[in-house]
Amino acid sequence: MAKDTYDLPGTQAQEMAVPDVPQKDLTLERIAGSPSLNGASPRAMKLSPDGRWLTLLRARDDDRYRYDLWAYDRQGGTWSMLVDSEAFGPGRALSEAEKMQRERARIASLKGIVSYEWSQDAQSILVPLDGDLFLAKLDGTVTRLTDSEEGELNPAISPDNARVSFVREGRLFVAPVGGEPAAVTPDEASDTVHWGEAEFVAQEEMDRDYGYKWGPDGKRIAVLRYDEAPVAVVTRTSIGAGSTTTYDQRYPLAGTDNVLIDLYVIDPDGGNRIKADLGAERDIYITRVDWAPDGALYVQRQNRAQSRLDMLKIDPATGASTPVFTETAEDGHWINQSSDYRFLNDGSLVWRSERSGFGHLWRFADGEWTQLTRGDWVVTGLLGVDEAAGALWFKGRMDSPLEDQLYRLDYANGGAPERLTEKGWFYGASMDGAGRTMIVNRSNPAQPTQYYLADNTGKRLTWLMENALDADHPYAPFAASHAAARFGTLTSEDGSTLYWKMLTPKMEKGKRYPVLFHHYGGPHAQEVDHSWDSAISQYFVDLGYIWFQIDNRGSDNRGVAFEKQIREAMGTVEVVDQKTGGSWLKTLPFVDPDRIAIFGSSYGGYMTLKQLEADPGFYAAGIAASSVTKWELYDTFYTERYMGDPRQVPDAYEASNTIADAAKISDPLLISHGMSDDNVVMDNTTAMVAAMQEANVPFEMMLYPGFGHVVSGPVITQHYYGNIVRFLEQNGVPPGGR
């Protein structure tokens, strides 16, 4: 008897069980609505310093974008809401500085409580809300600490629980808990000088969102000061629905000057201010500042080329600095900064390094290095250390490049890593300071993220949010049409293994189906893994598209040799590898080779433009959102890490941009951009649009007033993806087989 379905390539992930509830069609309105189809979607899970409480930010059932603060009592096994954001929030508009911080953290669409901090005595929690500060107690009482129009950035509680600190109008303020705040850094009467803040590239690119840190005893504060006077002014036009505002934003374009940065150590009242010696070279980056348990201050200083990182030990009493060690990048690579390190009480340091060609853990003690993990795989996170037991915990890809698993390592005795978690899942975790308890999250392509408490052997102690796909789960009515993910590999031109992921609609033998080929393609990112994915991919599959992704050379978690091939060559090997995926798709009997459309945002939008330019006629259509088009228009820290300085390698920049070859685009193209984007400024899109118009190249464009780099919301998400569907249908890539 003839088969009526196709034999599909690759390996299929687990099928989803279908709950016994009426099934519905997946719609954009439901995807963007509340509650989230992912089910439980908590943020900022933390254990209290004494280990009794677990706190998190939980989205409301009726508004997935608004978060409240909840606590779980591990002794009583009960949940309670500590701060209701609607009840306590004044509803005051956020300052422009806080809006931009949220944009850089990719949480601009969220409302209510987006962060909080425990006091070290585990008796209270500092909660920023609508530009003011509140102190929440575990009995449910909430006290307002500030009531000001100016707003408070980056609040913190001192380790001795006596003071609250924050940044306001470029100065650091400190107040006794419940008392009046006072500025503790100088008023320099300059709009370009900032104390206690993280500069733009630190927030956007370094994963450093702080500009000051309290010492471990609460008696001293390390405070960064930066002056952005040397940085070029970019007039950013923030176009909203009914008004236009211009901002003279200091934006360090590649090849131009960065901020001038200094580090000071001060008393909580601002006295005894000592300047740290960061060296004679001023064109540097400060990527991390840390206090060690013994009260020593450490600074990670990186050169502008990002080929060298120096760990400096700062004497808080004098500001004198002593080099501890130096990391240098392999030829043609760069230093990827990391937060995966831990200063230990015995004076040693556990540190993640790529010096072996893969990201691994090392121990630095008495001036000597000992490698703790090794192999052609990467450690993706250091979770915790138990010094007394000589053990540490980490997450990594030892068993598969597509799965983060959790491991224990007996580092004191040179043991091998022991996997604590189950294959077939993608894990994340955090640990308490003593290395005793883990907050674990896990998902796979058939199960949205689950959360549980575990001991340090990985044994589950209790579910926090099981998020089971039962009849009550928000995704249950759509489970029947859920397409099981398939995974496989292709080989690149240089012999590298490229991993792909595919979702297919229900297909009839003899028919061919269109592909929505989604990509990112940029460095330090990975698209293909064994985790739960957005419902958007399932929506396109339900319409009748094949969803396909492939990770090209230059992407993350595959080692130095795989990543560094984009050095001074963005828009080359990534384009070739994505085409390798497209060429293979065209050989499959169920793929319509004339209906393969490509879609990407940010670096993915850049890739769409480069792919259409490189291979006219190969793809049926392209969608480019929030795209970089000329790397001289992007920031120093990100761009120069991969491309070098344009003043030194102008030819590499010329080859990498999308402007010069704009006339080569002949396939249907949809361009979109948020009109208040301060990350990929809209000058990128206008430059590309002007080049295409000058070359008489037709295209479509959709702009989003008031939105930044991410266009998201309960209604706008529907428009964003609905417009993509319309574009595909009207340009030769309709859904369904034929």
N, C-alpha and C positions, 0 to 999 in steps of 0.2 A: 504494500500500500504506500503511495507516495506521501512524503512528508509535506505538511502545509506550512512549516516554519523553517527558518534558517538555522544552520549550525553557526553559533556565534563564536568569535575568537576570544582568547584570554581565559581568565579564571573568574568565575562568578562569586561575588560575595554572598553572604547569607540572605535568604529570602525573608521578607517581612511577614509576620503573622498578621492576619486580618481580624480585628475585633468584630464581635457580633453586633454591629450597629449599622444603620442605613448608610450607604456610601453616596458620596457627592462628587461633583466635578470640582477640581482645584481651580480657584479663581484668584486673580490679582487682588481683588478686594479682600478676600480672606487671608491671603499671604501677608498683606500689609496691616491687617486688622489685629484685634486683641481677642483673647490672649494669643501669645506667640505660638505658631504651629510647632515650634521646638519643644513646647511644654515648659517645664521649669527652666528658667534662664537667669539664675542669680549672678550677681557680680560681687567682686571684692570679698570673697570668703576669708575669714580670719579666725584664728583661735585667740582667746584672751590670754594675756601674759601668764595667768595662773592655770590655764588649760581647762577651766571649767566651762566656759562659754564659747559657743561658735556664733559669729555674727556674719551677716551678709546683707546685700541689697537685693530686694525682691521686687520684680515688676508687678504692677497691679493687673488683675484679671481683666479689668475694663479699659486699661490703658497701658499697653506693653512698653511705652516709652517713659512712664513715670515710675520711679523707684522709691521705696520706703526702707527703713532700717529695721531688720528683724534679728532676734537672738534665740538661740537654742540652748537650753540649760541641760548640760550633759548629765547632771545628777538627777534631775527630775524627768528628763526626757520630753520636755515641753517646749513649744515655740511661743513667742510673743512678739508683737510689734513694739519696738522701742520708740521710734519716731515716725509719725504719720506726716509725710511731706506736705499734704494738703492742709492739715490742721495747723502746722507750725510755720510753714513757709509763708513769708510775707508777700510773695508774688512779685517782688521787685525785679526790674530788668537787670540782667547781668552787665557788668562793665565790659567794654570792648576787650580788655586784656583777658578776662576770664572766658569770654566767648572764643577768643583765639586759642587759649589753652585747651579748651574742649575740642575745638576743631582739630588741633594737632594730635589730640588723644583719640580722635575719631569717635567722639561721643557727643557731637554737637546736637544731635537729634534727641538726646535724653533730657528728661526733666526730673525735678525732685532732688533726691540725694544721689550724688554720683561718687562721693568719697567720704571716708571717715577715718578716725585714728583712735586706738585704745590708749588710755593712760597706763603707765607701767605698773601701777598698783591694782589694775584690773577693776577699778571701782567706777569708772566713767568713760564716756566716749565723746570725742570732739567731732561735731557734725557741721560742716558747711552746708548752707541751704539758702538759695536765692540771694547770694551775696552777703549774708550775715553768718555768724557763728552761734552754735547752740551746744550745750553740754547735756548729754543724756545720761541718766543713771539707770541702773539695772532694775530699779523698782518702777520704771516707767515715767518718772518725773523728768521734765526737760526745762532747762534754764537758758534764756537768751543771754549771750555774752556781748554781742555787739548789735548796734542799730545805727547804721551809717549809710549814707548815699554812696560813699566811695567804694565800698566792697573790700573784701579781705581775701588775698591770694595765698595759696600754699600754707594753710594754718598747721600748727603742730603743738603738741603738749610737751613740755620739758620732761626729761626722764625722772626728775624728782617730783613730778606731778604738781609743782607749785605755780607754773607759769604757762601762759598761752602766747604763741608768737604767730605773726603773719606778715605779709607784705602788702603795703598800701602806697600807691603813687610813687613807686620806685625806692621806697625805704623799708627797712625792717622795723617792725613794732613788737614790743614785748609788754605783757600785762600780767599782774598776778591774777590767778583764776578768779573771775568775778570782779576784778578791779579795772581801773582805767588804763588803756594802753598808752605807751610813750614810744616815740621813735628812738632807736638806739644806734642808728647809723646817720652819718652827716647829711644835712640838706645842702646839696651842691648846686642848687638853683640851675639845674640842667636837665632838659628833657631826654638827653641821651645817656645819662648815668643811671644805672639800676643796681640796687643792693638787694641781695637775697632772692633774686629771680634767676631762672634759667633763660639763657639767650635763645633766639629763634631756632638755630640749628641744633641746640641741645635738646629742646623739646621735640622738634620734628624728626631728627635723625639719630640722636645719640641715646635715646631712651633715658635721658636725664631730665626729669621734670622738676628738680629741686635746685635752689640756689643757696641754701644754708642747711646746716645740720647741727643739732645739739650734741655736745660731748656726752659721754656715757653717765657722768655724774650730775649733769645739768648746770655745771659751773662755768662752762665756756661754750661758745658757739662759733663754728666755722662758717664764715659768710663770704660768698663770692660777690665781687663787684665787677660789672662790665660797663664799658663805655662804647656805645655804638656810633659815635661820631664819625669814625672812618668808613662806616658802611654806607654803600650807595642807597639813595632814596629812590624807591619805586612808588610812583603814584598809583595806588590800587583803587580802582573804582568799584565800590560795592553797590551793585544795582539791585534794588529791591522791587517789590511789586508796585509801590507807589512813590518811591523816592530814590534818589541817587546820592550816595555819600562817597566822598573821596578821602583816602587815607594816604598820607605820606609815610609809607612803611619802609623801615630799614630792612632791606632784603639783600643778603650777601650773595650776589650772583657769582657763579663760577668765574674764577680769574680776577675777582675784585677783593677788596679788603674785608677782613673779618673784624669782629669786636676786639677791643683790648680788654683782657681779663686779668683780674688779680684776686688773691685770696687773703682774707684777714681772719684773725681769731680775736674774739671780743668777750668781755663779761656780759651777763644778761642785761646790765644797765647801760651797755655801750662803752664802758670804761676799759682801760688796759688793752687798747686796740693794737695788735701786732700784725705787721704785714709779713706774709710768708714769702720765702725766696723761691720763686718758680723758675729761676734761671734768666739768663740775659736775653734769650730769644723771645720776642713778643708775639710772633705770628704762630701761635700754638692753640691747641684745644685742651681744655680740662674736661675729661670724659667722666671721671668719677672722683668723689671725695668721700672718705670713710674714716670714722673713728674706730680704732682697734679696742679690744676689751681692756687693754692696759692703759688706755688714755692717750696713746700715740695717734697722730693724725697722718693719714696716707692720701696721696694725690696721684692720680693717673694722668700723666702729661703726654700728649701725642703731638708729633710734628705735623705740619700742614699737609705734607705728602701722605700721611698716615702709613708710613713705612716703618715707623719707630714709636714704641710706647715705653715711657720711663715710669717706674713706680718710685715715687719720692716719699720719704718719711720726713714729716714736718714736726719740729719741736714747738709745741703750742706756746711755750714760755718765751721763746726768742724768735721764732719764725725761720730758724735755720733749717735747711733741707739737706737730706742725705740720700743719694741714689741707692736704691735697694737692689733693683735688677732692671734689665732692659729686654723688651721683646722686639725683634726685628722681623719684618716680613720676608718670606721667600721671594726671590726675584720674580717680578711680574705679578705679585699678589699685593696684599695690603693687610693691615691689622683690623680685624673685625672686633670691635669693642664688645664687652660682655659683662653681665652681672653675675656670672657663675664663678664666684670665688668666696672664700670664707677665711677671715682672720681667726686663728685659734688661740686659746688661752695660753698655750705653751710657747707662743711667739712665732709659730710656723704659719704657713699659708697654703690653703688648697686653691688651685688656680686652673682655669680652663685655658688651654693654649692649642694653636694649630701648628706648632713647630714641627710636628711629626708628619704633617700633610693632612691630618684629620683632627677635628676638635676633640681633645682628650683632657683628662684631669691629671694634674701634676701636683707634687707637694714641694714647697720651697722651705727649707729649714737649714739654718747655719750656713747660708750661702750656697747650698747644694740643691740640685733638682732631682727628684725621683718621679718617674712616670708611673702613674697609678692605673690607668686604663690604656689599652692599646689595640690596634687592629684597623682594618679598612672600613671603619664605621665611625659615627660621631656621637659624642655626649651632647645632648641638647639642653640639659639643665642640671645644676647642682641643687639638691633639695635640702639636705641637712647633714650634720656631722655630730656624732657622739664620741667625744674625745676619750672619755673613760673606757669605752668599749673598743676604741680604735676602728670605728666603722663610719661609713658615710653612705648616703643614698643619692641616687641620681636618676634622671630619665635619659634615654638614649635609643639609638637605632641598631643595637648589636644584633638583633634577630631579623630585622627587616628595615630597609630604607623607607618603608611606608608606614611604620608603626613606632610611635613613642611608647616604650615599655619602661617600667620602674624596676630599679636594680639596687641591691645592697652590695657593698664592697668592704671586705675586711682589709683596710689599707695598712694597718699597723703590721700585719703579718704577710703582706704581699699576696693575698688571695685573689681568686678570679671573681668577676661579678656574678652575682646570683639573681636571676630574674624572679621577681615577686608577683608578676601579673600574668594574665592570660593572653595568649596569642589570639589574633583576630580582632583585637580592640586597639583603640588609640587612647593613650593615657596622659593625664597631667596630674600634678600633685603639688602640695606645699606641706611643710612640716613645722612643728613647733621648734623653739630654739634648742631644746635638749635632744632632739632627734628621737622622740618617743611616739608621737602621733602624727598621722598624715591625713590631710583632707584630699581625697582622691576624686578625680572626675574621669569618666571614660565614655566613649561612644564608638559606634561602628556604622557602616552605611545603612544598617537596618534598625538602629537604635539611637534615638536622640540622647544627648549627654545625661549621664547619671552621676550622682554625687553621694559619697559615703565617707565615713570616718574609718580609718584602719590603724592598726598598730604598726610598729616598724618592721614587722615580718610581712606586711601586706594583707594580713587577715582583716576582713571587714568586721568592724565592731557594731556599726549601725548605719542604716541608710539615712542620709540627710534628705535627699530627694531622689527616690528610685526612678521617677519619671517613666514608669512602665507604660508601654504602648497598649493600654487596656481600653475598655469602652469609654472611659472618662477622659482619655487623653485628647487634647485639641486636634491631633493629627489623625485620630482614629477614623473619622469619616472619609479620609482620603487614602487609607492604607491599601485598598484593593488595587489602585492604579500605580502604587509605588514601584518604580523600576529598580530592580536589583543592579548594583554597580558591577561592572566587569573591569578587570585589570589585566594589563599585559605589558610587554616590552617591545621596543624597536631598537635598531642600532643606528647610531649617528655616523656621519662620514668618517670620523676619526676612530670609530670602533666603540665609542661610549654607549652604555646602556641607557635608554630613555624610557621612562615609565609613563604609561597612559591609563586613562580612565574613560569608560564609555557607559552611557545609559541609553537604552533603546526603547522606543514605543512598542506597542503590540503590532507586529508586522505580518503581512501576508506574503507567502512565497510567490515570487515572480514580480513583486513590486519593489521599487527603489525609493529610498527615503532621504529627505534633506538633512543636513548636519548643521547645528549651531556649534561652531568650533570656538570654545571659550579659552582665552589665554591671559596670562600675566607676563611671564617671560623674563622678568627682571631679576637682578641679583638678590640674594638673601631672602628668598621667598620660595615656597613650594606649594603647588596646587594639588598634586596627586598624592593622596594618602588614604588610609583606612578609617577616616573619621566621618561623622555625620555631616551631611552637606545641606546647603540652603534649599528651601522648597522651590526656589526659582528654577533650579535645574529640572526638578520634577514637573513644574508647570510647562516648560517648553517641551518636555517629553510627552506630556499628556496632550499637547496640541498636535503632536506628530513629528517632532524633530528628534534626531539623534543628538545627544549632548556628548561632546568629546573634549578632552583636555590632555595635554602632554607636557611634561617638564623638560625643558631644553637645557643644554649646557649653559652654565652661568647661574643656575638656580641653586638653592640651598641644600645643606645636609648630605652632600655627596663628596666632600673633601676639596682641598685646595686646587688640585689639578683640574677638576671639573668646573669649579667656579671661576677661576682666573682667566678663562679663555675670552671673557668679554673685556679684559683690561685694554683700555684705549681702543675698543672695538665694539661699542654698543651698536646694536642693530645689524650684526653680522651673523655669528653662529646661532643666535636665537632664532633669526629669521629662517636660516637653513634648516634647523631642527624642527621648527613648526611645519615647514613645508614637507619634511620627511613624514610627519604625521598625516598631512593632507594627501600626499602621494599614496600612502598606504591605504587611506580611507577610500580612495578612488578605485582600488583593486577589489574592494569587498562587493559581493553580489547584491547586497541589500542597500548600498549607498548610491544615491544619485550623484554622479561626479560633477554634474552641472549645477548642483544646488548645495554647495558647501559655503556657508557664510562664516565670517570670523568676527569676533566680538571681544573687546577688552577695554578696561578702564585704567587710567593713570599710566603706568608703564605699559599696561596692556593696550591702551589706546595708541601709544607710541608704536607698539608692535603692529597694530592693525595698519597704520599708515605705512610703515616700512615694508610690510608684507605685500600690500597692494602695489607699492612702487617697484618692489623687486620682481614681482611675477604677475604682470597684468594679464588678466584673463584666467588665471589659475583658480582664483576664488570668485564665487558668484557675487558677493557683496561684502562690505565691511562696516563695522560700527566702532567708532573711536570716541571714547568718553574721557573727559578731563585729561587730555593728552599732553605730555611733553612733546614739543616739536623741534626745539632748539636747545641743546644742553647748556648753552651760555645763559639761558634764561632760568636755569634751576640753581639750587643753592650749592655753596662751596663744599660742604662736608660730604654730602651724598655724591655729588657729581664728580668731584676731583678724586674721591676714593677709587672710583672705577675708571675714570677717563683721564686722570692727570689734570694738570693746570693748562687751560686753553692758551695761556701766554707762552707755554713751552711746547705744546703739541697741537697747534691750530689745525693741521691737516686732519687729525683724528676727529676733532669736533666737526669740521666741515663734512666729513664723510658720514658722521653719525646723525646729522640733523635730517629732518623730513622736508625741509623747505626746498632744497636744491632740486629734488626730483619730483616736486609736486605735479609737474606736467605729465609724468608717467602714469598717474592714476587714471584708469579708464573704466573701472568697475563702479557700480553704485556704492555710494559712501554716505553714511550718516555720522555727523559730528555733533557732540553735545558737550556742554560745560556749565558748571555752576558759576554764576556771575559775581559771587563774592569769594571766590577761591583764593586763599592766601598761601597755599602750598604750591600747586601748579597754577601760577597766575595766568589770567585769561589772555595775556599777551601772547602766550604760546599758541592758542587757537586763532587769535586774530592774525598773527604772522602767517600761519598756514593758510587761512582763508584768503588772505590777500594774495599769496603766491598762486593759489589755485584760480582765483578770479583773473589774475594777470595772465595765466596760461589758458584761460577759457575752459577750465575743467568744471563740469557740473557736479553738484553735491547737494546734500540736504543738511540743515543745521537746526538743532533745538537747544535753546538756552534756558537756564533755570534761575530767574531772579531771586536773590536773597539766599541762595544755597552756596555752600563752600565746596570742598573737594569731594565730599560724599553727598549725593542727592538721595534723601531718604525721608520717609514720613508716611502717615496713614493714608494720605491721598496721593502725594507726589510720587510715591513708589509705583502706584498704579499707572500714572501717566508715563513715567520713565520707561517701564517695560512694555506698556501698551503701545507706546510710540515705536518701540523696536519691532514689535509684532507687525504693526501697520507697515513699517518700512520694508520688512522682509516680504510681506505678502504683495506689496505693490512693486517690488523690484526683482521678481522672478524666483523668489525663494519661499513659496507658500508651504504650509505644513502638510504632512500626510504623504502616503505613498502614491506612486503613479506608474 
